[in-house]
Amino acid sequence: MTSLKKQLTSFEEDIFAGREIDVKEFYLLKKELIDKRENNKDLLELHLLLEAMLEKQHNDLMNKRLNLLTIWSTIFLPLSFYTGIFGMNFDDVPFLTNHHGFWIFTILTIGTAVGMWYYFKKHKWL
């Protein structure tokens, strides 16, 4: 087995096992395969497939992270809105002069957060 084939097989095993690979070495191998493309067409094709798989894995991971960030932002956006309204400095803010205004505000914010969390869990987004 040639050295290039051994390296490519090693990368293939690492990618399928979900282990981290040295990206610099991976692309140096690609450059070497392209330089010697006449003798290594099969290996170059395999490398391109592995490269596509690696890119898909990275895209999936990024999509999961962005999905979680979006969900957290969606939960906290209404809470920031409530805080902005109740933090205004004038006397016409709802529940400001009410004796139980603080507790109504607290129940409203907790209820909103719990309701949105429940909605995301129900739709299996979380």
C-alpha positions, -999 to +999 in steps of 0.1 A: +000+000+000+014+034-010+021+061+015-007+083+001-032+055+004-022+048+040-026+084+049-060+086+032-071+054+049-061+068+082-081+100+076-111+079+065-110+059+097-108+090+118-137+107+100-159+077+103-150+073+140-158+110+146-123+118+158-107+152+151-083+153+122-054+176+114-070+197+087-037+211+075-024+175+069-057+167+052-054+195+027-016+189+021-026+153+012-052+167-012-025+189-028-002+160-032-030+139-048-038+167-072-001+170-082+000+133-089-035+130-102-026+108-132-016+079-109-041+085-081-075+093-096-093+068-073-076+082-042-084+118-053-121+109-057-121+093-022-104+124-007-131+146-023-158+124-008-142+125+026-138+163+023-176+166+016-184+144+046-162+165+068-178+197+056-213+182+062-203+173+098-191+208+105-222+223+090-244+200+111-226+210+142-229+247+134-266+244+126-272+227+160-254+255+178-273+282+159-306+265+166-299+265+203-288+301+202-320+311+184-342+293+209-325+310+238-328+343+221-364+337+215-370+329+251-352+360+265-365+385+239-400+389+255-384+390+290-362+419+278-393+436+264-411+433+298-381+447+316-379+476+292-416+485+298-415+481+335-382+499+339-395+532+324-394+562+347-429+576+346-461+569+367-483+553+340-465+520+339-491+492+345-489+476+380-464+502+392-487+516+419-504+483+425-494+467+458-490+433+441-474+447+409-439+432+415-454+397+419-476+401+389-445+411+369-426+382+383-453+357+375-457+371+340-419+368+332-416+333+347-448+322+329-435+335+296-402+317+300-418+284+311-444+286+284-419+291+256-397+264+270-427+240+270-436+250+235-400+242+223-400+209+241-434+200+227-422+206+192-389+188+199-368+218+192-350+216+225 
